[in-house]
Amino acid sequence: MADSSTSSTSQSHSKKKQTFHFRASFDTEDIQLVAKIRKFHQHNIELSIKNLQRKQSYNTQGVTVLVVLVLLQTKDLKCATHLLSDKFRNMSEEKKTIVRDLGFGGLMHIPPLRVHHKVLRELANNFKLGENGL
């Protein structure tokens, strides 16, 4: 995935539904992502991803769960790559193509590890972006 910078993030809270808005600029594309998470007996997640340059919109549930997993895990620097690995393994080829088109294709090659969030936070804080190393 290319470098991204979040230009705006907003949250609105309610007792039964949370909506998260993310806008990111990648090297080649600007996207807007809206995730609505409803908490009843089970989590119901609606995701809308819009390519702002091409006026395309993706709205599929398998990709939804994957992208929300990525966002929720990276928000607090927690890592549960075994969840991502399971999601990719069970995903149809059509959905895998959508994931690659959105720029998340590199996540398919991450091995299923369990990394403690304190270790991941330490690595993230010491990572030098310009050098791509610690």
Backbone torsions as a table, in degrees:
resi	resn	phi	psi	omega
1	MET	NA	142.0	-178.9
2	ALA	-74.9	165.4	176.5
3	ASP	-59.4	139.8	178.0
4	SER	-130.9	150.4	175.2
5	SER	-131.2	129.2	-178.4
6	THR	-80.4	119.9	-178.9
7	SER	-91.5	-26.8	174.9
8	SER	-155.9	140.0	177.0
9	THR	-139.0	131.0	177.6
10	SER	-139.7	153.3	178.8
11	GLN	-133.5	142.8	168.9
12	SER	-128.8	134.9	-174.1
13	HIS	-110.5	142.8	167.2
14	SER	-141.7	172.6	-176.4
15	LYS	-68.0	-35.7	-173.8
16	LYS	-108.5	-16.8	-175.4
17	LYS	-141.5	137.3	174.2
18	GLN	-120.3	137.5	176.7
19	THR	-120.3	129.6	179.3
20	PHE	-116.8	132.7	177.1
21	HIS	-115.1	128.9	176.9
22	PHE	-129.5	139.7	172.1
23	ARG	-130.5	131.6	-176.6
24	ALA	-135.1	149.6	174.5
25	SER	-114.5	119.6	176.2
26	PHE	-98.0	177.7	-179.8
27	ASP	-58.4	-34.1	-173.8
28	THR	-116.0	-18.1	-172.5
29	GLU	-144.4	153.6	170.0
30	ASP	-107.2	130.7	178.3
31	ILE	-126.9	156.3	172.7
32	GLN	-124.9	132.9	-177.2
33	LEU	-124.0	128.7	177.0
34	VAL	-123.8	122.0	179.4
35	ALA	-117.2	125.9	175.6
36	LYS	-111.9	120.7	-177.3
37	ILE	-114.7	118.9	177.8
38	ARG	-108.2	136.3	-178.9
39	LYS	-113.4	105.3	172.6
40	PHE	-120.0	-130.8	176.1
41	HIS	-69.7	-26.8	174.6
42	GLN	-141.0	162.3	-179.7
43	HIS	-75.1	132.9	174.5
44	ASN	-117.8	117.9	-174.2
45	ILE	-117.1	125.1	173.1
46	GLU	-110.8	132.6	-178.4
47	LEU	-130.9	136.0	175.7
48	SER	-126.1	123.8	179.4
49	ILE	-119.6	122.1	-178.5
50	LYS	-117.1	130.0	171.8
51	ASN	-85.5	109.9	-172.0
52	LEU	-69.9	-24.4	-179.5
53	GLN	-84.4	-38.4	-176.4
54	ARG	-95.9	-4.4	-177.6
55	LYS	58.2	35.4	176.8
56	GLN	-101.5	151.6	178.1
57	SER	-134.4	135.8	176.4
58	TYR	-113.3	137.4	179.5
59	ASN	-149.1	77.7	-179.6
60	THR	-126.1	145.4	-172.8
61	GLN	-72.7	-39.6	-179.8
62	GLY	-62.4	-43.9	177.3
63	VAL	-67.7	-35.5	178.3
64	THR	-54.8	-53.3	-177.1
65	VAL	-61.5	-41.8	-179.3
66	LEU	-62.1	-50.1	-177.2
67	VAL	-66.4	-39.5	178.2
68	VAL	-65.6	-38.0	175.1
69	LEU	-58.9	-45.2	179.5
70	VAL	-61.3	-47.2	-178.1
71	LEU	-64.9	-43.8	-178.5
72	LEU	-67.8	-34.7	-179.4
73	GLN	-74.6	-36.8	-177.9
74	THR	-80.9	-19.8	-179.4
75	LYS	-57.3	-46.7	-178.7
76	ASP	-107.5	17.5	-177.7
77	LEU	55.9	42.8	173.5
78	LYS	-103.9	148.8	-175.4
79	CYS	-133.6	121.3	174.9
80	ALA	-134.3	70.1	-173.1
81	THR	-65.9	-17.4	176.6
82	HIS	-64.0	-30.5	176.5
83	LEU	-67.9	-42.3	178.0
84	LEU	-64.4	-42.6	180.0
85	SER	-61.2	-44.7	178.1
86	ASP	-62.5	-42.4	-179.1
87	LYS	-62.4	-46.6	179.8
88	PHE	-64.2	-40.3	-177.7
89	ARG	-62.5	-37.3	-176.5
90	ASN	-91.4	0.9	-175.7
91	MET	-85.2	144.5	177.8
92	SER	-70.7	161.6	-179.6
93	GLU	-63.1	-35.0	178.8
94	GLU	-62.1	-43.3	179.6
95	LYS	-70.6	-35.0	176.5
96	LYS	-62.6	-36.9	177.8
97	THR	-64.0	-41.2	178.3
98	ILE	-63.2	-41.8	179.4
99	VAL	-61.7	-42.9	178.0
100	ARG	-63.9	-42.2	179.9
101	ASP	-62.7	-31.5	179.6
102	LEU	-79.1	-10.1	178.1
103	GLY	97.0	9.5	179.7
104	PHE	-101.7	13.1	-175.8
105	GLY	-62.5	-29.8	179.4
106	GLY	-63.7	-22.4	179.5
107	LEU	-68.5	-18.6	-179.5
108	MET	-66.5	-20.8	-174.0
109	HIS	-101.6	7.6	178.1
110	ILE	-81.5	126.5	179.9
111	PRO	-69.2	152.6	-179.1
112	PRO	-73.4	95.9	-179.6
113	LEU	-115.8	162.8	171.1
114	ARG	-120.0	108.3	-176.6
115	VAL	-111.0	127.5	179.7
116	HIS	-66.0	139.4	-174.0
117	HIS	-63.2	-27.1	178.1
118	LYS	-69.3	-38.3	177.5
119	VAL	-66.7	-44.3	179.9
120	LEU	-63.6	-40.3	178.3
121	ARG	-62.6	-42.3	178.7
122	GLU	-62.7	-43.0	177.9
123	LEU	-64.0	-44.0	-179.1
124	ALA	-63.9	-39.5	-179.1
125	ASN	-70.0	-26.6	-178.5
126	ASN	-98.0	-2.4	-177.9
127	PHE	-74.3	131.3	178.8
128	LYS	-103.0	108.2	-172.4
129	LEU	-61.8	-42.2	-178.6
130	GLY	-63.6	-31.7	-178.1
131	GLU	-97.3	-9.7	-174.8
132	ASN	53.0	44.3	179.7
133	GLY	-158.2	178.7	-179.7
134	LEU	-91.7	NA	NA
